[in-house]
């Protein structure tokens, strides 16, 4: 009784800010073309994990910059 996830096509025209960041990082890693062609499910767990780690790192950097700007 496993539930299958409904396959949603990747829509680069209507991305949330978080999806934009995710796709930007995928492009930096050279994975953007694959994601556009086959969707996020084509990535290996290693590739997905790398993207997730870089998203976390980038969000922490953005938060620190925001805190610094608020102090000034």
C-alpha angles and dihedrals in degrees: 000000000000118000115229116217113238109248108241115195116236109255112194091182096065108038128151117231089259092052089048090055091047092050092045090056091046089054091049088055091049095251099109096098093051092049092050092048102040107012130241094301091071091071122096120241089252092055092045091049091051091052091048092050092050091048089055092047093049093048091052090051091050091049092051091049091050091051091049092050091049091054093053 
